[in-house]
Amino acid sequence: MIRKLGIILEMIKFEHTVFALPFAYMGAILGTIVMEDRLPLWSEIGWITLAMFGARSAAMGLNRLIDKRIDTSNPRTSNRALPAGLLRSVEVLLFIVASFAMLVYASANLDAITMKLMPIAVFMLVFYSYTKRFTWLCHIILGLTIGLSPLGGWVAVTGEFNAAAWVLYATVSLWIAGFDIVYATQDREYDQRADLHSIPVRFGIAGALWIARALHAVTAVGFLSLFWMTGLSWAYLFGAVIAVSLLFYQHFLVRPTDLSRVQVAFFGMNGTLSVVLFLFAIFDLLVLRQW
């Protein structure tokens, strides 16, 4: 059982939770401070953590199950758990059902609007895995799906949205879409042969990298805009400048003629970015404000 659990956690790339979870916390903390002049309760943080784990686990499990045939024929992904026979489809399906149950249970313990919006979240979690079969906008749809993390954290504890919540959602969505485009450059040749859609297939490697840079330029504006929209101080601004520097450094690492450092840019730079921005925001909100 322990071995199977380890295989499942590797299958869903548990370590990639670092991309979304810090922003879910950031959305919850910013939301309660901006909207209600308080900090979220520890119980709210706990339910958000459980909901995030359930949502991400279900989404990744679905992605691996839906893409089993594609992963089997793609040399880069043929050693994943399902194509390699390390897990059976029924085992992954049971894991998906349990993950969705976890999401629903956690959401039921948060603000009532969370359950009302649940069908939208579930639809997005299922839908995005199919999009590369018919549109090169699949990266944008993935971004809009994962971007629900901070928006969900915000609304889960406040029950309402404001302009800052939507800016945070759009910013994280474009950030995710941008680095997913960079990641997808690795599969351009296979995707062309398999008649799959992506921005690297549609616009070529060089064009795709320019689109990713443009999305990340808007992301940088979004991170900096939150400084003025939410009353954050110099500490967040300093963290945002570091985050923006990391954002653009990844584009220095990846060139159209050299994709050897895509993995470093994908996980190293972006994982560090989310943690850095979160820590500086938390220092700003929890220490400098002396709650």
C-alpha positions in Angstrom: 0.0 0.0 0.0 2.8 2.4 0.9 4.5 1.6 -2.4 1.3 2.3 -4.3 0.8 5.5 -2.5 4.3 6.6 -3.4 3.6 5.7 -7.1 0.4 7.7 -7.0 2.1 10.8 -5.5 4.8 10.6 -8.1 2.1 10.2 -10.8 0.3 13.4 -9.8 3.6 15.2 -9.3 2.8 16.1 -5.7 5.8 18.4 -5.5 4.1 20.6 -8.1 1.5 21.6 -5.5 4.0 24.4 -4.8 2.7 26.2 -7.9 -0.9 26.7 -6.7 -1.1 26.2 -2.9 0.8 29.3 -1.8 -1.5 31.4 -4.0 -4.6 29.7 -2.5 -3.3 30.8 0.9 -2.5 34.2 -0.4 -6.0 34.6 -1.8 -7.5 33.6 1.5 -5.4 35.9 3.6 -5.6 38.9 1.3 -9.4 38.3 0.9 -10.1 38.3 4.7 -7.9 41.4 5.3 -9.2 43.4 2.4 -12.8 42.5 2.7 -13.3 41.8 6.4 -10.2 43.3 8.2 -9.4 40.0 9.8 -7.2 37.0 9.3 -8.6 33.7 8.2 -9.3 31.1 10.9 -6.9 28.1 11.2 -9.9 25.9 10.5 -10.5 27.8 7.2 -6.9 27.4 6.2 -7.1 23.7 7.0 -10.2 23.2 4.9 -8.7 25.2 2.0 -5.6 22.9 2.2 -7.8 19.8 2.1 -9.8 21.2 -0.8 -6.7 22.1 -2.8 -5.2 18.7 -2.3 -8.5 17.1 -3.4 -8.9 19.3 -6.4 -5.3 19.0 -7.7 -5.2 15.2 -7.1 -8.4 14.7 -8.9 -7.3 16.9 -11.8 -3.9 15.2 -12.2 -5.4 11.8 -11.8 -7.9 12.6 -14.5 -5.2 14.0 -16.8 -3.1 10.8 -16.5 -6.2 8.6 -17.1 -7.5 10.6 -20.0 -4.1 10.9 -21.6 -3.0 7.2 -21.0 -2.9 6.4 -24.7 -1.1 9.6 -25.6 1.4 9.1 -22.8 2.1 5.6 -23.9 3.1 6.6 -27.4 5.1 9.7 -26.4 8.7 8.7 -25.6 9.0 11.5 -22.9 6.0 10.2 -21.0 6.0 6.5 -21.7 7.5 5.7 -18.3 4.7 7.3 -16.3 2.8 5.0 -13.9 -0.2 4.1 -16.2 1.7 3.5 -19.4 4.4 1.5 -17.6 1.8 -0.7 -15.9 2.8 0.4 -12.4 -0.9 1.3 -11.7 -4.1 0.0 -13.1 -6.7 2.4 -14.6 -9.3 1.3 -11.9 -6.8 2.2 -9.1 -6.4 5.7 -10.6 -10.2 6.0 -11.0 -10.8 5.1 -7.3 -8.1 7.7 -6.4 -9.9 10.3 -8.5 -13.3 9.6 -6.8 -11.7 9.8 -3.4 -10.0 13.1 -4.3 -13.3 14.6 -5.5 -15.0 13.4 -2.3 -12.3 15.2 -0.4 -12.8 18.4 -2.4 -16.6 18.3 -1.8 -16.3 17.6 1.9 -13.8 20.4 2.5 -15.8 22.9 0.4 -18.9 22.0 2.4 -17.1 23.3 5.5 -16.2 26.7 3.9 -18.5 29.6 2.9 -21.8 28.5 1.3 -20.9 30.1 -2.0 -18.1 27.6 -2.4 -20.5 24.7 -2.9 -22.6 26.7 -5.3 -19.6 27.4 -7.5 -18.3 23.8 -7.2 -19.8 22.6 -10.6 -17.8 25.3 -12.4 -14.5 24.2 -10.7 -15.2 20.5 -11.4 -16.1 21.2 -15.0 -12.8 23.1 -15.5 -10.8 20.3 -13.8 -12.2 17.7 -16.1 -12.4 19.8 -19.3 -8.9 21.1 -19.6 -7.4 17.6 -20.1 -9.3 17.3 -23.4 -8.5 20.7 -24.8 -5.2 19.8 -26.6 -7.2 17.5 -28.8 -9.0 20.4 -30.5 -7.5 23.8 -29.6 -4.0 25.4 -29.2 -5.6 27.6 -26.5 -5.2 24.6 -24.1 -2.5 26.4 -22.2 -4.8 29.4 -21.5 -7.5 27.0 -20.3 -5.1 25.2 -18.0 -4.1 28.6 -16.6 -7.7 29.6 -16.1 -8.2 26.3 -14.3 -5.2 26.5 -11.9 -5.8 30.2 -11.5 -9.0 29.2 -9.6 -6.7 28.4 -6.6 -6.3 32.0 -5.3 -9.8 33.0 -6.4 -11.2 29.9 -4.6 -9.2 30.7 -1.5 -10.5 34.3 -1.6 -14.2 33.4 -2.0 -14.0 30.4 0.3 -13.4 32.6 3.4 -15.2 35.8 2.3 -18.1 34.7 0.2 -17.6 37.5 -2.3 -15.2 38.9 -4.9 -13.8 42.3 -5.6 -11.5 43.8 -8.3 -8.3 42.7 -6.5 -9.6 39.1 -6.5 -10.1 39.1 -10.2 -6.7 40.7 -10.8 -5.1 38.0 -8.7 -7.0 35.3 -10.7 -6.0 36.7 -14.1 -2.4 37.2 -13.0 -1.9 33.7 -11.8 -3.8 32.3 -14.8 -1.5 34.1 -17.2 1.6 33.0 -15.2 0.5 29.4 -15.4 -0.3 29.6 -19.1 3.0 31.2 -19.9 5.2 28.6 -18.3 3.0 25.7 -19.6 3.8 27.0 -23.1 7.5 26.9 -22.3 7.0 23.3 -20.9 5.1 22.3 -24.0 8.0 23.1 -26.3 9.5 19.7 -25.4 6.6 17.9 -27.1 6.2 19.9 -30.3 7.4 17.2 -32.6 5.4 14.5 -31.0 2.3 16.7 -30.8 2.6 17.4 -34.5 2.8 13.7 -35.4 -0.1 12.9 -33.0 -2.3 15.7 -34.4 -2.5 17.4 -31.0 -2.8 21.1 -30.6 -0.6 23.5 -28.7 0.9 27.0 -29.1 4.4 25.5 -30.0 2.7 23.4 -32.7 0.7 26.4 -34.1 3.3 29.1 -33.9 6.6 27.2 -33.7 9.1 27.2 -30.9 10.3 30.7 -31.3 6.8 32.1 -31.7 5.6 30.1 -28.7 8.4 31.5 -26.5 7.5 35.1 -27.5 3.9 34.4 -26.6 5.0 33.1 -23.2 7.1 36.2 -22.7 4.2 38.4 -23.5 1.9 36.6 -21.1 4.5 36.9 -18.4 5.0 40.6 -19.1 1.3 41.0 -18.3 1.8 38.7 -15.2 4.5 41.1 -14.0 2.1 44.0 -14.3 -0.5 42.0 -12.4 1.8 41.2 -9.5 2.8 44.8 -9.2 -0.8 46.1 -9.5 -1.8 44.1 -6.4 0.6 46.4 -4.4 -1.7 49.4 -5.1 -5.0 47.6 -5.0 -4.7 45.8 -1.7 -2.7 48.2 0.5 0.3 45.9 0.7 3.6 47.5 1.7 7.2 47.6 0.7 7.8 44.0 1.8 5.4 42.6 -0.8 6.7 45.0 -3.4 10.2 43.8 -2.8 9.0 40.2 -3.1 7.1 41.0 -6.3 10.3 42.5 -7.8 12.2 39.3 -7.0 9.3 37.2 -8.4 9.3 39.3 -11.7 13.0 38.8 -11.9 12.6 35.0 -11.6 9.8 35.2 -14.2 12.0 36.7 -16.8 15.1 34.8 -15.9 13.4 31.6 -17.0 13.1 33.1 -20.5 16.9 33.7 -20.5 17.3 30.0 -19.7 15.2 28.7 -22.6 16.1 29.6 -26.2 14.5 28.3 -29.4 17.8 26.6 -30.3 18.4 25.2 -26.7 15.6 23.6 -24.8 17.9 21.7 -22.5 17.0 23.8 -19.4 13.2 23.7 -19.8 12.8 21.6 -16.7 14.9 24.0 -14.6 12.9 27.0 -15.9 9.6 25.1 -15.4 9.9 23.8 -11.9 12.9 25.6 -10.4 12.1 29.2 -11.4 8.3 29.0 -11.1 8.3 26.9 -7.9 10.7 29.4 -6.3 8.6 32.4 -7.6 5.4 31.2 -5.9 7.1 30.5 -2.6 9.0 33.8 -2.6 6.0 36.0 -3.4 3.9 34.1 -0.8 6.5 34.5 2.0 7.0 38.2 1.4 3.2 38.8 1.2 2.8 36.9 4.5 5.6 38.8 6.1 3.9 42.0 5.0 0.4 40.9 6.2 1.2 39.0 9.4 4.4 40.7 10.7 4.5 44.3 9.6 0.8 44.8 10.3 1.3 43.2 13.8 -1.9 41.2 13.9 
